[in-house]
Amino acid sequence: MSRGRHTEAEMIGALKQMEAGRKAEDVAWEIGVSKHTIYAWYA
C-alpha cells in the first residue's frame, strides 16, 4: 500500500516534532498535509 508522495523520513520527522510538543496543525501546514493525515501517520 502506497503512502502517497511523502517519504518515510518526512513522516517520522513530522511525528518527532509532534512528540517534541508542536501542534499537529502547525506541523501539517509546514509539510503540506492535513492534520488528519498526521494523526493517521501516528496510528
N, CA, C and O atoms as a MOPAC input file, in Angstrom:
PM7 MOZYME 1SCF
protein

 N      0.84000 1    -1.18100 1     0.00000 1
 C      0.00000 1     0.00000 1     0.00000 1
 C      0.88400 1     1.24300 1     0.00000 1
 O      1.72900 1     1.41400 1     0.88000 1
 N      0.69100 1     2.08100 1    -0.96200 1
 C      1.48400 1     3.29600 1    -1.07900 1
 C      1.01600 1     4.33700 1    -0.06800 1
 O     -0.17900 1     4.46300 1     0.19800 1
 N      1.95100 1     5.06700 1     0.48200 1
 C      1.62400 1     6.09000 1     1.45400 1
 C      1.58900 1     7.47600 1     0.83600 1
 O      1.55600 1     8.46600 1     1.56700 1
 N      1.59600 1     7.57800 1    -0.47100 1
 C      1.49600 1     8.88100 1    -1.10000 1
 C      2.84000 1     9.46500 1    -1.46900 1
 O      3.80600 1     8.74400 1    -1.72000 1
 N      2.88400 1    10.76300 1    -1.49700 1
 C      4.07100 1    11.43500 1    -2.01000 1
 C      5.10900 1    11.77600 1    -0.95200 1
 O      6.15900 1    12.33000 1    -1.27800 1
 N      4.83800 1    11.45900 1     0.29700 1
 C      5.78500 1    11.79000 1     1.36500 1
 C      6.61500 1    10.56700 1     1.72400 1
 O      6.10800 1     9.44800 1     1.80200 1
 N      7.89800 1    10.80900 1     1.94000 1
 C      8.79400 1     9.70800 1     2.28100 1
 C      8.60800 1     9.31000 1     3.73200 1
 O      8.03200 1    10.04500 1     4.53500 1
 N      9.10400 1     8.14000 1     4.04000 1
 C      9.03200 1     7.65800 1     5.40900 1
 C      9.79700 1     8.59100 1     6.35500 1
 O      9.38500 1     8.80000 1     7.49700 1
 N     10.90100 1     9.14300 1     5.87800 1
 C     11.70000 1    10.06000 1     6.69200 1
 C     10.90900 1    11.32500 1     7.02800 1
 O     10.99700 1    11.83400 1     8.14500 1
 N     10.13400 1    11.83200 1     6.06000 1
 C      9.30800 1    13.01300 1     6.31900 1
 C      8.23100 1    12.70100 1     7.35100 1
 O      7.94500 1    13.52200 1     8.22200 1
 N      7.64200 1    11.52700 1     7.25300 1
 C      6.61100 1    11.12600 1     8.21200 1
 C      7.19200 1    11.03700 1     9.61500 1
 O      6.60800 1    11.54200 1    10.57400 1
 N      8.33200 1    10.39700 1     9.72400 1
 C      8.97600 1    10.23400 1    11.02700 1
 C      9.36600 1    11.58900 1    11.59800 1
 O      9.18900 1    11.83100 1    12.79200 1
 N      9.89400 1    12.47300 1    10.76100 1
 C     10.26200 1    13.80800 1    11.21100 1
 C      9.07000 1    14.58100 1    11.73700 1
 O      9.16900 1    15.26800 1    12.75400 1
 N      7.94700 1    14.47300 1    11.05100 1
 C      6.73300 1    15.16600 1    11.48300 1
 C      6.26200 1    14.62500 1    12.83700 1
 O      5.87500 1    15.39900 1    13.71300 1
 N      6.29300 1    13.32300 1    13.00400 1
 C      5.84800 1    12.72100 1    14.25800 1
 C      6.78200 1    13.07100 1    15.41400 1
 O      6.33500 1    13.25600 1    16.54600 1
 N      8.07400 1    13.16100 1    15.12600 1
 C      9.02800 1    13.55700 1    16.17700 1
 C      8.79000 1    15.00000 1    16.60900 1
 O      8.92700 1    15.33000 1    17.78700 1
 N      8.43300 1    15.86400 1    15.65100 1
 C      8.12300 1    17.24900 1    16.00000 1
 C      6.89600 1    17.31100 1    16.90100 1
 O      6.84900 1    18.10800 1    17.83700 1
 N      5.91200 1    16.47800 1    16.62200 1
 C      4.71700 1    16.43500 1    17.47100 1
 C      5.06300 1    15.95500 1    18.87400 1
 O      4.57500 1    16.50000 1    19.86400 1
 N      5.90200 1    14.93600 1    18.95200 1
 C      6.31100 1    14.41800 1    20.26000 1
 C      7.10600 1    15.44900 1    21.04500 1
 O      7.12700 1    15.42400 1    22.27600 1
 N      7.76200 1    16.35800 1    20.32600 1
 C      8.54700 1    17.40600 1    20.97600 1
 C      7.66000 1    18.54900 1    21.48000 1
 O      8.13500 1    19.45600 1    22.16300 1
 N      6.36700 1    18.49700 1    21.13700 1
 C      5.45700 1    19.49400 1    21.67700 1
 C      4.79300 1    20.41500 1    20.67900 1
 O      3.98500 1    21.26000 1    21.06500 1
 N      5.11300 1    20.27300 1    19.40400 1
 C      4.47700 1    21.12100 1    18.39500 1
 C      3.06800 1    20.64100 1    18.11400 1
 O      2.77300 1    19.45200 1    18.23100 1
 N      2.19700 1    21.56800 1    17.74400 1
 C      0.82500 1    21.21300 1    17.40600 1
 C      0.77600 1    20.48900 1    16.06700 1
 O      1.55400 1    20.78000 1    15.15900 1
 N     -0.14800 1    19.54600 1    15.96200 1
 C     -0.31900 1    18.79400 1    14.71900 1
 C     -0.66500 1    19.72400 1    13.57300 1
 O     -0.20800 1    19.51300 1    12.45000 1
 N     -1.46400 1    20.74700 1    13.83300 1
 C     -1.86400 1    21.68500 1    12.78600 1
 C     -0.66300 1    22.42200 1    12.21300 1
 O     -0.57600 1    22.62600 1    11.00200 1
 N      0.26200 1    22.82100 1    13.07900 1
 C      1.45500 1    23.54600 1    12.63400 1
 C      2.37300 1    22.66800 1    11.80200 1
 O      2.87600 1    23.08100 1    10.75700 1
 N      2.58100 1    21.45700 1    12.28200 1
 C      3.44100 1    20.51700 1    11.56000 1
 C      2.82200 1    20.17600 1    10.21200 1
 O      3.51400 1    20.14400 1     9.19400 1
 N      1.52700 1    19.92400 1    10.20800 1
 C      0.82700 1    19.56200 1     8.97200 1
 C      0.90500 1    20.68100 1     7.95000 1
 O      1.15500 1    20.42800 1     6.77100 1
 N      0.69800 1    21.89700 1     8.38000 1
 C      0.74600 1    23.04300 1     7.46300 1
 C      2.13300 1    23.17400 1     6.84800 1
 O      2.27200 1    23.46300 1     5.66000 1
 N      3.14700 1    22.95900 1     7.66100 1
 C      4.52700 1    23.10400 1     7.21000 1
 C      4.89000 1    22.11000 1     6.10300 1
 O      5.61700 1    22.45400 1     5.17100 1
 N      4.38500 1    20.88000 1     6.20500 1
 C      4.75200 1    19.88500 1     5.19700 1
 C      3.67300 1    19.69100 1     4.14000 1
 O      3.86800 1    18.92700 1     3.19400 1
 N      2.55000 1    20.36400 1     4.28600 1
 C      1.53800 1    20.36000 1     3.23400 1
 C      0.53900 1    19.23000 1     3.27000 1
 O      0.08800 1    18.76500 1     2.22300 1
 N      0.18600 1    18.77900 1     4.47000 1
 C     -0.85300 1    17.75700 1     4.60900 1
 C     -1.87900 1    18.24700 1     5.62700 1
 O     -1.67600 1    19.27100 1     6.28000 1
 N     -2.97100 1    17.51600 1     5.75500 1
 C     -3.97000 1    17.88800 1     6.75000 1
 C     -3.57500 1    17.32100 1     8.11000 1
 O     -2.77100 1    16.39400 1     8.20400 1
 N     -4.15700 1    17.89800 1     9.16300 1
 C     -3.85900 1    17.38300 1    10.49800 1
 C     -4.36800 1    15.95800 1    10.64500 1
 O     -3.82600 1    15.18500 1    11.43400 1
 N     -5.40600 1    15.60400 1     9.89400 1
 C     -5.93900 1    14.24600 1     9.93300 1
 C     -4.92900 1    13.24800 1     9.37000 1
 O     -4.84300 1    12.11300 1     9.83900 1
 N     -4.17100 1    13.67400 1     8.36900 1
 C     -3.12700 1    12.81400 1     7.80200 1
 C     -2.03500 1    12.58200 1     8.83500 1
 O     -1.53000 1    11.46600 1     8.96400 1
 N     -1.67000 1    13.61200 1     9.56100 1
 C     -0.65900 1    13.47100 1    10.61300 1
 C     -1.12400 1    12.45000 1    11.64400 1
 O     -0.35000 1    11.58800 1    12.05800 1
 N     -2.38200 1    12.54400 1    12.05700 1
 C     -2.90400 1    11.59700 1    13.03800 1
 C     -2.96100 1    10.18500 1    12.46400 1
 O     -2.75900 1     9.21800 1    13.19800 1
 N     -3.23200 1    10.04700 1    11.16200 1
 C     -3.22500 1     8.73400 1    10.53200 1
 C     -1.81700 1     8.13100 1    10.53600 1
 O     -1.64800 1     6.93000 1    10.75000 1
 N     -0.81900 1     8.96800 1    10.30100 1
 C      0.56600 1     8.50300 1    10.35000 1
 C      0.92300 1     8.04600 1    11.74900 1
 O      1.68200 1     7.09300 1    11.92300 1
 N      0.37900 1     8.72300 1    12.74700 1
 C      0.67700 1     8.41300 1    14.13800 1
 C      0.10600 1     7.05600 1    14.54000 1
 O      0.68300 1     6.35200 1    15.36900 1
 N     -1.01600 1     6.69900 1    13.95600 1
 C     -1.71200 1     5.44200 1    14.33900 1
 C     -1.02400 1     4.23100 1    13.87800 1
 O     -1.49300 1     3.12100 1    14.12700 1

